[in-house]
Amino acid sequence: MREVVAHTTAPFRTGMMRTLGELVLARGDVNRMADRAARRDAGRMSAEELLAQVRDNVDHPWAPPGGGPHAALSHDVIHGLDITVGLGLARRPPVERVGLVLSGLRPRNVAFFGVDLTGVELRATDLDWRFGDGQPVDGTAQDLLLAVCGRRLPAGRLTGAAADRFVG
């Protein structure tokens, strides 16, 4: 989880020139760059320092280059869920926020995460949202968002004939 917090707070510590340099070292692979930086920073910072990064930057206007506020919200909601679901915490973000993230979902987003949704229709049980076409997979909006992002979910979080495709 330390790596997720380090990744989420990286924009507050890392300037554009350093980010570009790290991207060059990662041969243009954004995921490789982000993973390397998160592991490095998580190893260099104490838990207290990482939490201070979150607390001290709550009002920071960061947004990913070219992504705007919607991309920043998506980043924070997804990684917040990575932490809370990963730790088995009952905390849930407001369903309206998850809905905003899901409303921006496009096939290119799914492709970025490498998830194969062929023949699957995702259906939220707590929000009026559906995505795809095929065998239904039902679950909370937050669990469906994690599935779209390539996260494996604990058994029983999703239902439907194709739900086992997202269990890990």
C-alpha positions as CSV (number, residue, x, y, z in Angstrom):
1,M,0.0,0.0,0.0
2,R,3.0,2.3,0.6
3,E,3.7,2.3,-3.1
4,V,0.1,3.3,-4.0
5,V,0.3,6.3,-1.6
6,A,3.7,7.2,-3.0
7,H,2.3,7.0,-6.5
8,T,-0.8,9.0,-5.7
9,T,1.3,11.8,-4.0
10,A,4.1,11.8,-6.6
11,P,2.8,14.9,-8.5
12,F,3.2,16.9,-5.3
13,R,6.9,16.0,-5.0
14,T,8.0,15.7,-8.7
15,G,8.5,18.5,-11.1
16,M,8.0,18.3,-14.8
17,M,11.7,18.1,-15.7
18,R,12.3,15.2,-13.3
19,T,9.2,13.4,-14.6
20,L,10.4,13.8,-18.2
21,G,13.8,12.5,-17.2
22,E,12.3,9.5,-15.6
23,L,10.1,8.9,-18.6
24,V,13.2,8.8,-20.8
25,L,14.8,6.3,-18.4
26,A,11.7,4.2,-18.7
27,R,11.9,4.3,-22.5
28,G,8.6,6.2,-22.8
29,D,6.6,3.6,-20.8
30,V,4.5,5.7,-18.4
31,N,3.5,2.6,-16.3
32,R,7.2,1.5,-15.9
33,M,8.1,5.0,-14.9
34,A,5.3,5.3,-12.4
35,D,6.0,1.9,-10.9
36,R,9.7,2.6,-10.5
37,A,9.2,6.0,-8.9
38,A,6.5,4.7,-6.5
39,R,8.7,1.8,-5.3
40,R,11.7,4.2,-4.9
41,D,9.7,6.8,-3.1
42,A,7.9,4.3,-0.8
43,G,11.3,2.9,0.2
44,R,12.7,6.4,1.0
45,M,9.8,7.8,3.0
46,S,8.4,6.7,6.3
47,A,4.7,6.0,6.6
48,E,4.3,9.3,8.5
49,E,6.0,11.2,5.6
50,L,3.7,9.6,3.1
51,L,0.6,10.4,5.0
52,A,1.8,13.9,5.5
53,Q,2.1,14.2,1.7
54,V,-1.6,13.3,1.4
55,R,-2.7,15.5,4.2
56,D,-0.6,18.5,3.2
57,N,-1.9,18.4,-0.4
58,V,-5.6,17.9,0.0
59,D,-6.3,21.2,-1.8
60,H,-3.6,20.9,-4.4
61,P,-5.0,21.6,-7.9
62,W,-3.0,18.8,-9.6
63,A,-4.3,17.2,-12.8
64,P,-2.5,14.8,-15.1
65,P,-1.1,16.5,-18.2
66,G,-3.8,16.7,-20.8
67,G,-6.3,15.1,-18.4
68,G,-7.9,17.9,-16.5
69,P,-10.0,17.6,-13.3
70,H,-11.9,14.5,-14.4
71,A,-8.6,12.6,-14.8
72,A,-7.4,13.8,-11.4
73,L,-10.6,12.6,-9.8
74,S,-10.3,9.3,-11.6
75,H,-6.7,8.9,-10.4
76,D,-7.7,9.6,-6.8
77,V,-10.8,7.5,-6.7
78,I,-9.2,4.5,-8.3
79,H,-6.1,4.5,-6.1
80,G,-8.2,5.3,-3.0
81,L,-10.1,2.1,-3.8
82,D,-6.9,0.2,-4.4
83,I,-6.0,1.0,-0.8
84,T,-9.4,0.6,0.9
85,V,-10.4,-2.6,-0.9
86,G,-6.9,-4.0,-0.7
87,L,-6.9,-3.5,3.1
88,G,-10.4,-4.9,3.4
89,L,-11.8,-1.6,4.8
90,A,-15.5,-0.9,4.6
91,R,-15.0,2.8,3.6
92,R,-16.7,3.6,0.3
93,P,-16.4,6.8,-1.7
94,P,-19.6,8.6,-2.5
95,V,-21.3,6.7,-5.4
96,E,-21.8,9.9,-7.2
97,R,-18.0,10.4,-7.5
98,V,-17.5,6.8,-8.7
99,G,-20.3,7.6,-11.2
100,L,-18.4,10.6,-12.5
101,V,-15.4,8.4,-13.1
102,L,-17.4,5.7,-14.8
103,S,-19.2,8.4,-17.0
104,G,-15.8,9.2,-18.6
105,L,-15.0,5.6,-19.4
106,R,-14.2,5.0,-23.0
107,P,-12.9,1.9,-24.9
108,R,-9.4,3.5,-24.9
109,N,-9.5,3.6,-21.1
110,V,-10.3,-0.1,-20.9
111,A,-7.6,-0.8,-23.5
112,F,-5.0,1.1,-21.3
113,F,-5.7,-1.3,-18.5
114,G,-5.6,-4.3,-20.7
115,V,-8.9,-5.7,-19.6
116,D,-10.9,-7.9,-22.0
117,L,-14.5,-7.0,-21.7
118,T,-15.5,-8.9,-24.9
119,G,-19.0,-10.5,-24.4
120,V,-19.5,-8.8,-21.0
121,E,-22.1,-6.2,-19.9
122,L,-21.1,-4.6,-16.6
123,R,-24.1,-3.4,-14.6
124,A,-23.9,-1.3,-11.4
125,T,-26.3,-2.3,-8.7
126,D,-26.1,1.1,-6.9
127,L,-26.1,3.4,-9.8
128,D,-27.8,3.7,-13.2
129,W,-24.7,2.6,-15.2
130,R,-24.0,-0.1,-17.7
131,F,-21.0,-0.8,-20.0
132,G,-20.5,-3.3,-22.8
133,D,-22.7,-6.0,-24.3
134,G,-23.0,-9.6,-23.5
135,Q,-23.2,-11.8,-20.3
136,P,-24.2,-9.6,-17.4
137,V,-21.8,-9.0,-14.5
138,D,-23.4,-7.1,-11.6
139,G,-21.8,-5.3,-8.7
140,T,-21.4,-2.0,-7.0
141,A,-20.1,0.8,-9.1
142,Q,-16.8,0.9,-7.2
143,D,-16.2,-2.8,-7.7
144,L,-17.0,-2.6,-11.4
145,L,-14.6,0.4,-11.7
146,L,-11.8,-1.7,-10.2
147,A,-12.6,-4.6,-12.5
148,V,-12.4,-2.2,-15.5
149,C,-9.0,-1.0,-14.2
150,G,-7.7,-4.6,-14.2
151,R,-7.9,-5.1,-10.4
152,R,-8.8,-8.6,-9.2
153,L,-11.6,-8.6,-6.7
154,P,-12.3,-10.9,-3.8
155,A,-14.8,-13.7,-4.6
156,G,-18.5,-12.7,-4.0
157,R,-18.1,-9.0,-4.9
158,L,-19.5,-9.5,-8.4
159,T,-22.2,-11.8,-9.6
160,G,-23.2,-13.1,-13.0
161,A,-22.0,-15.8,-15.5
162,A,-18.8,-14.0,-16.3
163,A,-18.0,-12.6,-12.8
164,D,-15.2,-15.1,-12.3
165,R,-13.2,-13.3,-15.0
166,F,-12.6,-10.5,-12.5
167,V,-11.9,-12.6,-9.3
168,G,-8.3,-13.0,-8.1
